[in-house]
Amino acid sequence: MNQNKMHLVNKLFNNETIRTVWDKEKEKYYISVVDIVGVISESDNPQTYWRVLKNRLKNEGNETVTNCNGLKLKAKDGKYRLTDVCDIEGMFRIIESIPSKNAEPIKQWLAKLGSERIDEVFDPSIAAQRSVDLYRAKGYDEKWIARRMRSIHDRKELIDVWKENGITESKEFAILTNEIYKTWSGMTAREYKEYKGLHKEALRDNMDNLEVSLTDISEEVTKRLAIKAKPQGLKENIKVAHTGGQVAKNTRDEIENLLGESIITKQNKLNYQYLDEKVKIENQK
């Protein structure tokens, strides 16, 4: 499987994240087997549960196991590890091998997942509306949601321009994005997330208005310069990304001189605080 042609589209089942990828070539979902197994079995160690089950199914000559593919997916600790994934049809067969009261709800969820994609092919607005509903459920206001949806569209336009200029690998997209962030904020995207105390949450979902504005400016300038100059390859595109970030940096400096304070804040949009951090705070007290 060509992971470059996969698009991560994590889904939620009863507030549990099910790591899911969309294969653009085959036009089908592939789902993390261990995530589904964890929900169904309610095991404390779903990885071990799946390993034992996988061996049993192999010994029984079950073809579903041989059809499972390995993709590098992001684990809870933030590291990417090779993870067994399976399409929806194969996942149904695996579920039937696990006796559990949770089997039926997850089957219905999978069936809906399959039908959702078919619906979205004919009406892409369904996917957009689902994103809006999810942001509403998280507590974001309508004005913020409208702006966020626009920024998602603008980001896609920038990615498309980079592709036209010879950028093809996900690692290269990450390098260019980090060049923009580092130039105007002084931090890579990962460092920025850590500064805000984020783990899995999207960075831009947790910026305040000025931070979002500067990110938008840096990416919009980068996009327009890239369209005009048509830089080819990573090295030339890095120079353009740096220029786009510098425009936002100049704007940031001017705003901070007027306000007398940094506009980059540790606050995140919904005030996330993780359990391990709370324990540390309590111990310090």
C-alpha positions as CSV (number, residue, x, y, z in Angstrom):
1,M,0.0,0.0,0.0
2,N,1.3,3.5,-0.9
3,Q,1.0,5.5,2.3
4,N,1.5,8.7,0.3
5,K,-1.9,8.2,-1.2
6,M,-3.6,7.7,2.2
7,H,-5.4,10.5,4.0
8,L,-5.8,10.3,7.8
9,V,-9.4,10.9,8.8
10,N,-9.7,9.8,12.4
11,K,-13.3,8.9,13.4
12,L,-15.1,8.8,16.8
13,F,-17.1,6.0,18.2
14,N,-18.6,6.7,21.6
15,N,-15.9,9.3,22.2
16,E,-13.2,6.8,21.4
17,T,-10.8,7.7,18.5
18,I,-10.7,5.1,15.8
19,R,-7.7,5.7,13.6
20,T,-9.0,5.6,10.0
21,V,-7.3,6.4,6.7
22,W,-8.8,7.0,3.3
23,D,-7.2,5.4,0.3
24,K,-7.7,7.9,-2.5
25,E,-6.7,5.4,-5.2
26,K,-9.0,2.5,-4.1
27,E,-11.6,4.9,-2.7
28,K,-12.1,3.0,0.5
29,Y,-11.5,3.3,4.2
30,Y,-8.9,1.4,6.1
31,I,-9.4,1.2,9.9
32,S,-6.9,0.4,12.7
33,V,-7.7,-3.2,13.8
34,V,-6.3,-2.7,17.3
35,D,-8.6,0.3,17.9
36,I,-11.7,-1.6,16.9
37,V,-10.5,-4.7,18.9
38,G,-10.0,-2.4,21.9
39,V,-13.5,-1.1,21.8
40,I,-15.1,-4.5,21.3
41,S,-13.1,-6.6,23.7
42,E,-12.7,-3.8,26.4
43,S,-9.3,-5.4,27.0
44,D,-6.7,-3.5,29.1
45,N,-4.1,-4.5,26.4
46,P,-5.8,-4.5,23.0
47,Q,-2.4,-5.0,21.2
48,T,-1.9,-8.3,23.0
49,Y,-5.5,-9.3,22.5
50,W,-5.2,-8.7,18.7
51,R,-1.8,-10.5,18.5
52,V,-3.3,-13.6,20.1
53,L,-6.5,-13.4,18.0
54,K,-4.5,-12.8,14.8
55,N,-2.4,-15.9,15.4
56,R,-5.5,-18.0,16.0
57,L,-7.2,-16.8,12.9
58,K,-4.0,-17.4,10.9
59,N,-3.8,-21.0,12.2
60,E,-7.5,-21.5,11.2
61,G,-6.6,-20.3,7.6
62,N,-8.7,-17.1,7.9
63,E,-8.0,-15.0,4.8
64,T,-9.0,-11.8,6.5
65,V,-5.7,-11.7,8.5
66,T,-3.7,-12.0,5.3
67,N,-5.6,-9.1,3.8
68,C,-4.6,-6.8,6.7
69,N,-2.0,-4.2,5.7
70,G,0.5,-2.4,7.9
71,L,0.5,1.4,7.9
72,K,2.4,3.8,10.1
73,L,-0.2,5.4,12.3
74,K,0.3,7.9,15.1
75,A,0.0,6.2,18.6
76,K,-1.1,7.9,21.8
77,D,2.5,8.8,22.7
78,G,2.8,10.8,19.5
79,K,5.1,8.3,17.8
80,Y,4.3,6.6,14.4
81,R,4.2,2.8,14.6
82,L,3.4,0.1,12.0
83,T,-0.3,-0.8,12.7
84,D,-2.5,-3.4,11.1
85,V,-5.4,-1.9,9.2
86,C,-8.3,-3.5,7.4
87,D,-11.1,-2.4,5.1
88,I,-14.7,-2.3,6.3
89,E,-15.6,-5.7,4.9
90,G,-12.6,-7.4,6.5
91,M,-13.3,-5.6,9.8
92,F,-16.8,-7.2,9.9
93,R,-15.2,-10.6,9.7
94,I,-12.8,-9.9,12.5
95,I,-15.6,-8.6,14.7
96,E,-17.5,-11.8,14.3
97,S,-14.5,-13.6,15.9
98,I,-14.8,-11.6,19.1
99,P,-17.7,-12.4,21.5
100,S,-18.9,-9.1,22.9
101,K,-21.9,-7.0,23.6
102,N,-20.2,-4.1,21.8
103,A,-20.1,-6.0,18.5
104,E,-23.5,-4.8,17.2
105,P,-23.0,-1.1,17.9
106,I,-19.6,-1.1,16.2
107,K,-21.0,-3.0,13.2
108,Q,-23.7,-0.3,12.8
109,W,-21.0,2.4,13.1
110,L,-18.9,0.7,10.4
111,A,-21.9,0.4,8.1
112,K,-22.6,4.0,8.6
113,L,-19.0,4.9,7.9
114,G,-19.2,3.1,4.5
115,S,-22.5,4.8,3.5
116,E,-21.2,8.2,4.6
117,R,-18.4,8.0,2.1
118,I,-20.8,7.0,-0.7
119,D,-23.0,10.0,0.2
120,E,-20.1,12.4,0.3
121,V,-19.0,11.4,-3.2
122,F,-22.3,12.7,-4.5
123,D,-22.6,15.6,-2.1
124,P,-19.3,16.9,-0.6
125,S,-21.2,19.4,1.5
126,I,-22.1,16.5,3.8
127,A,-18.5,16.1,4.9
128,A,-18.3,19.9,5.5
129,Q,-21.4,19.9,7.5
130,R,-20.1,17.0,9.7
131,S,-17.0,19.1,10.5
132,V,-19.2,22.1,11.4
133,D,-21.3,19.9,13.7
134,L,-18.2,18.5,15.4
135,Y,-16.8,21.9,16.1
136,R,-20.2,23.0,17.5
137,A,-20.2,20.0,19.8
138,K,-16.8,21.0,21.1
139,G,-18.0,24.4,22.0
140,Y,-16.7,26.7,19.3
141,D,-18.9,29.7,18.3
142,E,-20.3,30.2,14.8
143,K,-18.0,33.0,13.8
144,W,-14.9,31.0,14.7
145,I,-16.2,27.9,12.9
146,A,-16.8,29.9,9.7
147,R,-13.3,31.3,9.8
148,R,-11.8,27.8,10.5
149,M,-13.6,26.2,7.6
150,R,-12.2,29.0,5.3
151,S,-8.7,28.4,6.6
152,I,-9.0,24.7,5.9
153,H,-9.9,25.6,2.3
154,D,-7.0,28.1,2.1
155,R,-4.6,25.5,3.5
156,K,-5.6,23.0,0.8
157,E,-5.0,25.6,-1.9
158,L,-1.4,26.1,-0.5
159,I,-0.8,22.3,-0.6
160,D,-2.0,22.2,-4.2
161,V,0.4,24.9,-5.2
162,W,3.3,23.1,-3.4
163,K,2.3,20.0,-5.3
164,E,2.5,21.9,-8.6
165,N,5.9,23.1,-7.6
166,G,7.3,19.6,-7.2
167,I,6.6,18.8,-3.5
168,T,5.2,15.3,-3.2
169,E,6.3,13.7,0.1
170,S,4.5,14.3,3.4
171,K,7.9,14.9,5.0
172,E,8.5,17.8,2.6
173,F,5.1,19.4,3.4
174,A,5.9,19.2,7.1
175,I,9.3,20.9,6.5
176,L,7.7,23.8,4.6
177,T,5.0,24.2,7.2
178,N,7.6,24.2,10.0
179,E,9.6,26.9,8.0
180,I,6.6,29.1,8.0
181,Y,5.8,28.6,11.7
182,K,9.4,28.9,12.9
183,T,9.9,32.1,11.0
184,W,7.0,34.0,12.4
185,S,6.5,32.3,15.8
186,G,10.0,31.1,16.6
187,M,8.7,27.5,17.0
188,T,8.0,24.5,14.8
189,A,4.4,23.3,14.7
190,R,5.3,20.5,17.2
191,E,7.0,22.9,19.6
192,Y,4.1,25.3,19.3
193,K,1.7,22.5,20.3
194,E,3.9,21.5,23.3
195,Y,4.0,25.2,24.3
196,K,0.2,25.2,24.4
197,G,0.0,21.9,26.3
198,L,-1.6,20.0,23.4
199,H,-1.3,16.3,22.6
200,K,-3.5,15.1,19.8
201,E,-5.5,18.3,19.2
202,A,-5.0,20.4,16.1
203,L,-2.8,23.5,16.7
204,R,-4.8,25.9,14.7
205,D,-8.0,24.8,16.5
206,N,-6.4,26.1,19.7
207,M,-5.1,29.5,18.6
208,D,-6.6,32.8,19.5
209,N,-7.7,35.3,16.9
210,L,-4.3,37.0,16.4
211,E,-2.4,33.8,16.2
212,V,-4.8,32.5,13.6
213,S,-4.6,35.7,11.7
214,L,-0.8,35.6,11.5
215,T,-0.9,31.9,10.4
216,D,-3.4,32.8,7.7
217,I,-1.2,35.8,6.5
218,S,2.0,33.7,6.4
219,E,0.4,30.9,4.4
220,E,-1.5,33.2,2.1
221,V,1.6,35.2,1.3
222,T,3.6,32.0,0.8
223,K,0.9,30.7,-1.6
224,R,0.8,33.9,-3.7
225,L,4.6,34.1,-3.9
226,A,4.8,30.4,-4.9
227,I,2.2,30.9,-7.7
228,K,4.1,33.9,-9.0
229,A,7.7,32.7,-8.7
230,K,7.0,29.0,-9.4
231,P,9.9,27.7,-7.2
232,Q,10.7,24.1,-8.0
233,G,11.7,21.5,-5.4
234,L,12.1,21.6,-1.7
235,K,15.1,24.0,-1.4
236,E,13.5,26.8,-3.5
237,N,10.1,26.4,-1.8
238,I,11.7,26.7,1.6
239,K,13.0,30.2,0.6
240,V,9.5,31.2,-0.4
241,A,8.0,29.7,2.8
242,H,10.5,31.7,4.9
243,T,9.5,34.9,3.1
244,G,5.8,34.3,3.8
245,G,6.6,33.6,7.4
246,Q,8.8,36.8,7.6
247,V,5.9,38.9,6.5
248,A,3.8,37.6,9.4
249,K,6.8,38.0,11.7
250,N,7.0,41.7,10.8
251,T,3.3,42.1,11.5
252,R,3.7,40.3,14.8
253,D,6.5,42.6,15.9
254,E,4.5,45.7,15.1
255,I,1.4,44.4,17.0
256,E,3.5,43.4,20.0
257,N,5.2,46.8,20.1
258,L,1.8,48.4,20.2
259,L,0.4,46.0,22.8
260,G,3.5,45.8,24.9
261,E,3.1,42.0,25.2
262,S,3.6,38.8,23.3
263,I,0.6,37.7,21.2
264,I,1.7,34.0,21.4
265,T,-0.1,32.5,24.4
266,K,0.1,29.2,26.2
267,Q,-3.7,29.2,26.4
268,N,-5.6,26.7,24.2
269,K,-9.0,27.3,22.9
270,L,-10.9,24.9,25.1
271,N,-8.6,25.0,28.1
272,Y,-7.3,21.4,27.8
273,Q,-5.4,20.0,30.8
274,Y,-4.3,16.5,30.9
275,L,-4.4,14.2,33.9
276,D,-0.7,13.7,34.2
277,E,-0.2,17.5,34.3
278,K,-2.9,17.9,37.0
279,V,-1.1,15.3,39.1
280,K,2.2,17.2,38.7
281,I,0.4,20.4,39.8
282,E,-1.1,18.7,42.9
283,N,2.3,17.2,43.8
284,Q,3.9,20.6,43.6
285,K,1.3,22.0,46.0
